[in-house]
Amino acid sequence: MLPQVEIIPNQPQYNRASSGLPPKRNSRRLIVFIITLLLSSALSLGYVYSHPALYRSFANLLTVAPTAIDKQSSEADIQHVAIQRQILTGQELLTETLARLKNALGEHYMTDSHALATELSITELRNMLTVQATPETNLVELAAISYQADILAPLINSWTDVYLERRAEEIRLTTGVTIDALYQELSGLQAKIIIKRDELEHFREVNNITSLGRENIFENQSLARFKGLTKSLNDASEKSVQAKARLSAVKSSIAAGKIVVPKEDQRQMQTQGKRLQELREQLAEVEKRYTPNYLALNPTLTVLPQQIKELEQQIRQKRNYGKSIVLAQAEQDYAAAKQSLRTIKQQLATHKHTAREFSTKFSEHEALLSDMEGLELLQRTTQERLAQIEAKQAEKFPQVKIIERAFLPHEPFSPDYQRDSIIAMVGSIFLSLFCVWLVDFLTRQEQHKPEISISGVNMYATPAPDLINNQQKIAEQLPQNQTQSIPQAQTKMLEYPIPKELTANDLNNLLDVADNKAKQLIALLLSGMSLAESCTLNKEHIDFNAGTLAVIGESTRTLSLNPALIALFKNSEPCPAWLKSQEISVATLEAILLCTAVDAGLPDPQSITAASLTQTYAIYLVKQGMRLAELEKIIGYTEPQALLQYGHYSPERRGLPIADVNLLHPILARLSA
């Protein structure tokens, strides 16, 4: 049966994107929307404004004294702030606050319907009040929340005043007790210091200590003598060693035959030795010049040997005498040094006991002195503490300062009527839209929509009896000359089926199993060429430098090639890969494509044809918004009726030229990987 075609003049045109709802249905939607919106808005707004308004007021307290202008600000005392929070919410403080609030409000408070004085308990009051510490500071916020705005400021201010009075009284009592305790402590310390000083003076007098430190120990007679003996012992020991060394040296020199004489005789010995040497030289000179007979006859010359003998005798006697003198002197010095050392040791041994006794007594003296200094330091510290407490007058300046007092709130704290009203209205709108959709869904009837609407022509795939009857009624009301029929020849355009698009999964499966010939063929078909044009293709038609492909045939055109496609053909030998000695035909290329579809394991390999691949590529271009009139520049000549079918995939916007469209099919991007 041929599709039903109808021309409706002077009627609004409904394309595939229009809803085509009749006015009656639109009016029903509007009624449902308005009724639902009014009901839901009334209920939700009534619920919002049915909540009573809560009011909130607060005051800020600084829980430590302000820092002096010449001192650096101290860090926040978190522990102190936490303690003050507990004090503020204590049972005793809240009880007095409630009593003071009743007295302050009087009859106004007694007649209030929300919180009567006889009914408001400490637990309810504690629930109304909150204490919140500001992070990293010593500030504390005292807040109260109630339905009665007029009682909040008096409540918080009474709460604050009671706390300040309690705090001031506590500081005043604490300060008085502390000062009394410090005065008593000072009196006791003063008495102990006097006793300790008397004890120290008596100890010094008894033990004859005149110095306060060991660095001046020579002032003490006993220790000064001990120090002198120790020094004398060291000197005597050194002298004894030196004397013994000298004695040993003298004995060694005598044993070695060296000249040993006293120091006072050494000069004379040197003079005699020099004179002896001169006489010997003179005698030797005479003996060389004269004979012994001549010397014997000359009395002057014979005297020389006699003088030499006498001088040698004198020197010899002098040496012997000097040895005895030096040895005796060294022995006497050594004996005297040993005797002095023994004497000093005896004296030092005698005084050691006295020194030890004094050292012990001096240690006791230092212990007494240290005890007295400790008592004096404690006395000064206590005096400074007392002076600080009296100077600060803490009872006049308690460690709490009111930064901001409570105020009368004019705006409610909760709920936020404006915000909740907006939420209620938005929710009502969404509920109304949902109700409209629900009514349409429950009352929806099956309607036949035209497959295509072109210039007032509605075309249906199958006859719609209800629609035909409706249109016949409309036609009876129109003038006879306004109803036209379409010639049978014009319905041939409806014989072209809507093109189908292969899925990306099918294309991927084809490329996975395709060899070089199949890949080149699929790439050409997905670039706009047909099988007949692929049969006539050779390497000369491809300009690898410009990246273009010249299509020779009925639709001569030039296609742009992506670098991936250029590499696919440039590295192929022959190019294309199916060029052999035998002649290539369309049937051969169809067989290559069918074999690839069979190898890919597709469920319907017969549907994988050159036409389906070309249609897939054309649909890809149309979905991007390419103008249908320019589609022939890519895929070649196409029947207008067939070209019209691609309009089903065209987006709802103005068509784009070729330059604004991506011509490379996404599946071919795999060839570059």
C-alpha positions in Angstrom: 0.0 0.0 0.0 1.3 3.5 -0.9 1.9 6.0 1.9 -1.0 8.4 2.7 -0.4 11.9 1.4 -2.4 14.9 2.3 -2.2 18.6 1.4 -3.8 20.9 4.0 -3.8 24.5 2.8 -3.7 27.5 5.1 -2.8 25.3 8.1 0.2 25.6 10.4 3.1 23.4 9.3 4.3 20.8 11.8 7.8 19.4 11.2 9.3 16.5 12.9 10.5 18.6 15.9 7.0 20.2 16.7 4.7 18.7 19.2 1.5 19.2 17.2 -0.7 19.4 20.3 -4.2 20.6 19.7 -5.4 23.8 21.4 -7.9 21.8 23.5 -5.2 19.8 25.1 -3.1 22.9 25.7 -6.0 24.5 27.6 -6.4 21.4 29.7 -2.7 21.6 30.7 -3.0 25.3 31.6 -6.0 24.5 33.9 -4.2 21.7 35.6 -1.1 23.8 36.1 -3.0 26.8 37.6 -5.2 24.7 39.9 -2.2 22.7 41.2 -0.1 25.9 41.6 -2.8 27.7 43.6 -3.5 24.8 45.9 0.1 23.9 46.6 1.1 27.6 47.0 -1.7 28.2 49.5 -0.8 25.1 51.5 3.0 25.6 51.5 2.8 29.3 52.3 0.3 28.6 55.0 2.7 26.1 56.5 5.6 28.6 56.3 3.8 31.4 58.0 2.1 29.2 60.6 5.5 28.9 62.4 5.9 31.5 65.1 8.9 33.8 64.8 11.9 33.1 67.0 14.0 36.1 68.1 17.6 36.1 69.2 19.7 38.7 71.1 23.3 38.5 72.4 26.0 40.2 74.3 29.8 39.9 74.0 32.2 39.6 77.0 36.0 39.8 77.2 36.9 37.2 79.9 40.4 38.6 80.6 41.5 42.1 81.5 42.6 44.3 78.5 46.3 44.3 77.8 48.2 47.5 78.8 49.2 49.8 76.0 52.9 49.2 76.6 52.6 45.4 76.7 52.2 42.8 74.1 48.8 41.1 73.8 48.7 37.7 75.4 47.5 34.6 73.6 43.9 33.3 74.1 43.4 31.3 77.3 41.2 28.5 76.1 41.0 26.9 79.5 40.0 30.1 81.3 37.2 30.7 78.7 35.9 27.2 79.1 35.8 27.6 82.9 33.8 30.9 82.5 31.3 29.1 80.2 30.6 26.6 82.9 30.2 29.3 85.5 27.8 31.2 83.4 25.5 28.2 82.9 25.7 27.1 86.6 22.6 26.4 88.6 23.2 29.1 91.2 23.9 31.9 88.7 20.8 31.0 86.6 18.6 31.0 89.7 19.6 34.5 90.7 19.3 35.6 87.1 15.7 34.3 86.9 14.8 36.0 90.2 16.3 39.3 89.0 14.5 39.0 85.6 11.1 38.6 87.4 11.7 41.7 89.4 12.8 43.7 86.4 9.9 42.8 84.1 7.2 42.8 86.8 3.6 42.4 85.7 4.5 42.4 82.0 6.4 39.3 82.4 3.7 37.7 84.6 1.0 38.1 82.0 3.0 36.9 79.1 1.3 33.8 77.6 4.5 32.1 76.4 6.7 32.1 79.5 4.9 32.8 82.8 7.2 33.5 85.8 5.5 30.7 87.7 6.1 28.2 84.9 9.6 29.1 83.7 12.1 26.7 85.3 15.9 26.7 85.4 16.0 23.9 82.8 13.8 26.0 80.4 16.0 29.0 81.1 19.1 27.0 80.4 17.6 25.9 77.1 17.0 29.5 76.1 20.5 30.6 76.8 23.7 29.7 75.0 27.4 30.5 75.7 29.6 30.4 72.6 33.4 31.2 72.6 34.9 32.9 69.6 37.7 30.8 68.2 41.3 31.9 69.0 40.1 34.7 71.2 39.0 35.4 74.8 35.6 36.6 73.7 32.4 34.9 74.9 29.0 35.4 73.3 26.0 35.2 75.6 22.9 34.6 73.5 19.2 34.0 74.2 16.5 32.7 71.8 12.7 33.0 72.5 9.4 33.7 70.9 9.2 36.9 73.0 11.5 39.6 71.7 10.9 42.0 74.5 12.3 39.8 77.3 15.6 38.8 75.5 17.5 42.0 76.2 16.5 42.2 79.9 17.3 38.5 80.3 20.8 38.7 78.9 21.6 42.0 80.7 20.4 40.6 84.0 22.4 37.4 83.3 25.5 39.6 82.6 25.1 41.8 85.6 24.7 38.9 88.0 27.8 37.3 86.6 29.8 40.5 86.9 28.7 41.0 90.5 29.5 37.4 91.4 32.9 37.8 89.7 33.7 41.1 91.4 32.7 39.7 94.8 34.8 36.6 94.3 37.8 38.7 93.3 37.3 41.0 96.3 37.1 38.1 98.8 40.0 36.3 97.1 42.2 39.4 97.1 41.6 40.1 100.8 42.4 36.5 101.8 45.5 36.5 99.7 46.8 39.8 101.1 46.3 38.6 104.7 48.1 35.4 103.9 51.0 37.2 102.3 51.3 39.5 105.4 51.4 36.6 107.7 54.0 34.9 105.5 56.2 38.0 105.5 56.1 38.2 109.3 57.1 34.6 109.7 59.9 35.1 107.1 61.2 38.2 108.9 61.5 36.3 112.2 63.3 33.4 110.6 65.8 35.7 108.9 66.6 37.5 112.2 67.3 34.1 113.9 69.3 32.9 111.0 71.5 36.0 111.0 72.2 35.8 114.7 73.2 32.1 114.3 75.5 33.0 111.4 77.3 35.8 113.3 77.8 33.6 116.4 79.3 30.8 114.2 81.7 33.3 112.6 82.9 34.6 116.0 83.4 31.2 117.4 85.3 29.8 114.4 87.3 33.1 113.7 85.9 33.4 110.1 86.4 36.8 108.7 85.8 36.0 105.0 82.5 35.3 103.2 84.2 33.4 100.4 86.9 30.8 99.8 88.6 33.1 97.3 89.7 35.3 100.3 90.7 32.4 102.5 94.1 34.0 103.4 92.2 36.3 105.8 91.7 33.4 108.1 94.8 32.7 110.2 94.6 29.0 110.2 93.9 28.5 106.5 96.4 31.3 105.6 99.2 29.4 107.6 98.2 26.1 106.0 98.5 27.7 102.5 101.9 29.1 103.4 103.2 25.7 104.6 101.9 24.0 101.5 103.8 26.6 99.4 106.9 26.1 101.5 106.7 22.3 101.1 106.6 22.7 97.4 109.6 25.0 97.4 111.6 22.7 99.8 110.8 19.7 97.6 112.1 21.6 94.6 115.3 22.7 96.4 115.9 19.2 97.6 115.7 17.8 94.1 118.0 20.5 92.8 120.6 19.9 95.6 120.6 16.2 95.0 121.0 16.8 91.2 123.9 19.2 91.9 125.6 16.7 94.2 125.3 13.9 91.6 126.7 16.2 88.9 129.7 17.1 91.1 130.5 13.5 91.8 130.1 12.6 88.1 132.5 15.4 87.1 135.1 14.3 89.7 134.9 10.7 88.5 135.4 11.8 84.9 138.5 13.8 85.8 137.0 17.2 85.0 138.1 20.3 86.7 135.7 21.0 89.6 136.4 24.2 91.6 134.3 26.8 93.3 132.9 29.6 91.2 135.1 32.2 92.8 138.3 30.2 92.0 137.4 29.5 88.4 138.8 32.8 87.1 142.1 32.3 88.9 142.3 28.7 87.6 141.8 30.0 84.1 144.6 32.6 84.5 147.1 30.0 85.9 146.1 27.6 83.1 146.7 30.2 80.5 150.1 31.1 82.1 151.1 27.4 82.1 150.3 27.1 78.5 152.4 30.2 77.6 155.5 28.8 79.5 155.2 25.5 77.8 155.0 27.2 74.4 158.0 29.3 75.3 160.0 26.3 76.5 159.2 24.4 73.3 160.3 27.3 71.2 163.7 27.5 73.1 164.3 23.8 72.8 163.8 24.1 69.1 166.3 26.9 68.8 169.1 25.7 71.2 170.8 22.5 72.1 170.5 21.0 75.6 174.1 21.9 76.4 173.5 25.5 75.5 170.4 25.6 77.6 172.3 24.2 80.5 175.0 26.9 80.3 172.4 29.7 80.1 170.8 30.3 83.6 168.0 32.4 82.2 166.7 29.6 80.1 167.1 26.9 82.7 164.6 28.7 84.9 161.6 27.9 82.5 161.3 24.2 83.4 161.4 25.0 87.0 158.6 27.6 86.7 156.5 25.2 84.7 156.8 22.5 87.5 155.9 25.0 90.2 152.9 26.3 88.3 151.7 22.8 87.6 152.1 22.0 91.3 150.0 25.0 92.2 147.3 24.1 89.7 147.2 20.6 90.9 146.8 21.7 94.5 144.2 24.2 93.6 142.2 21.5 91.8 142.3 19.1 94.7 141.3 21.8 97.1 138.5 22.9 94.7 137.1 19.4 94.4 136.9 19.0 98.2 135.4 22.4 98.6 132.7 21.9 95.8 131.8 18.4 97.0 131.5 19.5 100.6 129.3 22.4 99.6 127.0 20.2 97.4 126.7 17.7 100.3 125.9 20.4 102.8 123.2 21.9 100.4 121.6 18.6 99.9 121.6 17.8 103.6 120.1 21.2 104.4 117.4 20.8 101.7 116.4 17.3 103.1 116.3 18.7 106.6 114.1 21.6 105.5 111.8 19.2 103.7 111.4 17.0 106.7 110.7 19.9 108.9 108.1 21.4 106.7 106.4 18.0 106.3 106.2 17.7 110.1 104.7 21.2 110.4 102.2 20.4 107.5 101.2 17.2 109.1 100.6 19.0 112.3 98.3 21.6 110.7 96.4 19.2 108.5 94.0 18.3 111.2 93.4 22.0 111.9 92.8 22.6 108.2 90.2 19.8 108.0 88.4 21.1 111.0 88.3 24.6 109.5 87.1 23.3 106.1 84.2 21.5 107.8 83.3 24.6 109.8 83.5 26.7 106.7 81.1 24.4 104.9 78.7 24.7 107.8 79.2 28.5 107.5 78.3 28.4 103.8 75.2 26.3 104.5 74.0 28.8 107.0 74.7 31.6 104.7 72.8 29.9 101.8 69.8 29.3 104.1 69.7 33.0 105.0 70.0 34.1 101.4 67.1 31.7 100.5 64.9 33.2 103.2 65.8 36.7 102.0 65.0 35.8 98.4 61.6 34.4 99.5 61.0 37.5 101.5 61.6 39.8 98.5 59.5 37.6 96.2 56.6 37.8 98.7 57.0 41.5 99.1 56.9 42.0 95.2 53.8 39.8 95.0 52.1 41.7 97.7 53.0 45.0 96.1 51.6 43.9 92.7 48.3 42.7 94.2 47.9 46.0 96.1 48.8 48.1 93.1 46.5 46.4 90.6 43.4 46.7 92.9 41.8 43.7 91.3 38.6 44.3 93.2 38.0 47.4 91.2 38.9 45.9 87.8 37.5 42.4 87.5 38.9 40.2 84.7 35.7 40.6 82.6 34.7 43.5 80.3 31.4 44.0 78.5 32.2 44.6 74.8 28.6 44.8 73.6 25.4 44.7 75.7 22.2 42.9 74.6 19.8 44.7 72.4 16.1 44.5 71.5 15.7 42.4 68.3 13.4 43.7 65.7 13.8 41.0 63.0 13.1 37.3 63.7 16.0 35.0 63.9 14.1 32.0 62.6 12.4 31.0 60.4 13.5 33.0 57.3 10.1 33.7 55.9 11.4 35.1 52.6 13.7 32.2 51.9 11.1 29.6 52.9 8.4 31.4 50.8 10.7 31.3 47.7 11.3 27.6 48.3 7.6 26.9 48.7 6.8 28.7 45.5 9.5 27.0 43.5 8.3 23.6 44.9 4.8 24.5 44.0 5.8 25.3 40.4 7.7 21.9 40.1 4.7 20.1 41.6 2.4 21.8 39.1 4.6 20.8 36.2 4.7 17.2 37.5 0.9 17.1 37.8 0.6 18.4 34.2 2.9 15.6 33.0 1.1 13.0 35.1 -2.3 14.0 33.7 -0.9 13.9 30.1 0.7 10.5 30.8 -2.5 9.0 32.3 -4.8 10.5 29.6 -2.5 10.1 26.6 -4.0 8.6 23.4 -2.2 7.1 20.5 -1.8 9.6 17.7 -0.4 9.2 14.3 2.3 11.7 13.5 3.3 12.6 10.0 6.6 11.0 8.9 7.5 14.1 6.9 6.0 17.6 6.7 7.0 19.6 3.7 5.3 22.9 2.8 2.0 21.8 4.2 2.2 18.2 2.9 1.8 15.6 5.6 3.1 12.1 4.5 2.2 9.0 6.6 3.9 5.6 6.3 0.5 3.9 6.8 -3.0 5.2 6.4 -4.5 6.7 9.6 -8.3 6.2 9.5 -9.0 8.7 12.3 -6.8 11.3 10.8 -8.4 10.8 7.3 -11.9 11.2 8.7 -10.8 14.3 10.6 -9.2 15.8 7.5 -12.3 14.9 5.4 -14.4 16.9 7.8 -12.1 19.8 7.5 -12.2 19.5 3.7 -16.0 19.6 3.6 -15.9 22.9 5.4 -13.4 24.4 2.9 -14.3 25.6 -0.6 -14.1 22.9 -3.2 -11.3 24.5 -5.1 -9.0 24.6 -2.0 -8.7 20.8 -1.8 -6.1 19.4 -4.1 -4.8 15.9 -4.8 -1.3 14.9 -5.6 -0.6 13.1 -8.9 0.4 9.5 -8.6 3.7 10.2 -10.2 4.7 12.6 -7.4 4.5 9.8 -4.8 7.6 8.1 -6.3 9.7 10.3 -3.9 8.3 8.3 -1.1 9.7 5.0 -2.5 13.2 6.0 -1.2 13.7 4.5 2.2 15.3 6.4 5.1 19.0 5.7 5.0 20.4 3.6 7.8 23.7 4.3 9.7 26.1 1.4 10.6 27.1 1.3 14.2 30.6 2.2 15.4 30.9 -1.4 16.7 30.3 -2.8 13.2 32.8 -0.5 11.7 35.4 -1.3 14.4 34.9 -5.0 13.8 35.4 -4.5 10.0 38.7 -2.7 10.5 39.9 -5.2 13.0 39.9 -8.1 10.5 40.4 -6.1 7.3 43.6 -6.6 5.3 45.2 -3.7 3.4 42.9 -4.0 0.4 39.8 -4.0 2.6 41.1 -1.1 4.7 41.7 1.0 1.6 38.3 0.2 0.2 36.5 1.0 3.5 38.5 4.2 3.8 37.4 5.3 0.2 33.8 4.5 0.9 33.8 6.4 4.2 35.4 9.4 2.3 32.6 9.7 -0.3 33.6 7.5 -3.2 31.5 4.8 -4.8 32.6 1.3 -6.0 32.6 2.3 -9.6 34.8 5.3 -8.8 37.1 3.1 -6.8 37.5 0.7 -9.7 39.0 3.5 -11.9 41.3 4.8 -9.1 45.1 4.6 -9.5 48.1 6.2 -7.9 48.2 9.1 -10.4 44.8 10.3 -9.1 46.3 10.9 -5.6 48.3 14.0 -4.9 50.3 13.0 -1.7 51.8 16.5 -1.3 48.6 18.4 -1.6 46.6 15.7 0.3 43.9 15.5 -2.3 42.3 12.7 -4.4 40.8 13.4 -7.9 37.6 11.4 -8.5 37.1 10.6 -12.2 33.7 9.6 -13.4 30.2 10.9 -13.7 30.7 13.2 -10.7 34.2 14.5 -11.1 35.3 16.1 -7.9 38.3 16.5 -5.6 38.3 15.1 -2.1 40.6 16.0 0.8 42.6 13.2 2.3 43.6 13.1 6.0 47.3 12.4 6.7 46.3 8.9 8.0 44.6 8.1 4.6 47.6 9.5 2.7 50.0 7.2 4.7 47.6 4.2 4.0 47.9 4.6 0.3 51.4 6.1 0.0 53.0 3.0 1.6 51.0 0.6 -0.5 52.4 -1.1 -3.6 50.5 -1.4 -5.9 48.3 1.6 -5.1 45.5 0.9 -4.5 46.2 -2.6 -3.2 43.7 -4.4 -5.4 45.4 -3.3 -8.7 46.7 -6.6 -10.2 47.2 -7.9 -13.7 43.5 -8.9 -13.9 40.8 -6.3 -14.4 39.1 -4.9 -11.4 35.3 -4.7 -11.4 32.6 -3.6 -9.0 31.7 -7.2 -8.3 35.3 -7.8 -7.2 35.2 -4.9 -4.8 31.8 -6.1 -3.4 33.3 -9.5 -2.8 36.2 -8.0 -0.9 33.8 -6.0 1.3 31.5 -9.0 1.8 34.4 -11.3 2.8 35.6 -8.8 5.4 32.1 -8.6 6.8 32.0 -12.4 7.1 35.4 -12.5 8.8 34.3 -9.9 11.2 31.5 -12.2 12.4 28.7 -9.7 11.9 25.2 -11.0 12.4 24.0 -9.8 9.0 27.1 -9.6 6.7 24.8 -9.1 3.6 23.8 -5.7 4.9 27.4 -4.5 4.8 27.5 -3.0 1.3 29.1 -0.1 -0.4 25.8 1.8 -0.2 25.5 1.3 3.6 29.0 2.6 4.1 28.4 5.6 1.9 25.1 6.3 3.7 26.9 6.1 7.0 29.5 8.7 5.9 26.7 11.0 4.5 24.7 10.7 7.8 27.9 11.6 9.7 28.3 14.8 7.7 24.6 15.7 7.9 24.5 15.3 11.7 27.2 17.9 11.9 24.9 20.3 10.2 26.2 20.2 6.6 23.9 21.6 4.0 22.1 19.0 2.0 22.8 20.9 -1.2 26.6 20.6 -0.6 26.5 16.9 0.2 26.9 16.0 -3.5 30.3 17.7 -3.5 31.5 14.9 -1.3 29.5 11.7 -2.2 28.7 12.6 -5.8 25.4 13.0 -7.6 22.4 11.8 -5.5 18.7 11.7 -6.5 16.9 14.7 -4.9 14.3 12.2 -3.4 17.2 10.2 -1.8 18.9 13.4 -0.7 15.7 14.5 1.0 15.8 11.4 3.2 19.0 12.5 4.9 17.1 15.5 6.2 15.9 13.2 9.1 19.4 13.5 10.5 19.8 17.2 10.1 20.0 19.2 13.4 17.6 22.1 14.1 19.8 24.9 13.0 21.1 26.7 9.9 23.1 24.5 7.5 26.9 24.7 7.5 29.2 24.9 4.5 31.9 22.2 3.8 34.6 24.3 5.4 32.9 24.2 8.8 32.4 20.4 8.8 34.9 17.7 9.9 35.2 15.5 6.8 37.2 12.7 8.5 35.0 9.9 9.8 35.9 9.1 13.5 36.4 5.5 12.7 39.2 6.3 10.2 41.2 8.0 13.0 42.2 4.5 14.1 44.3 4.2 10.9 46.7 6.8 12.3 47.2 4.9 15.6 
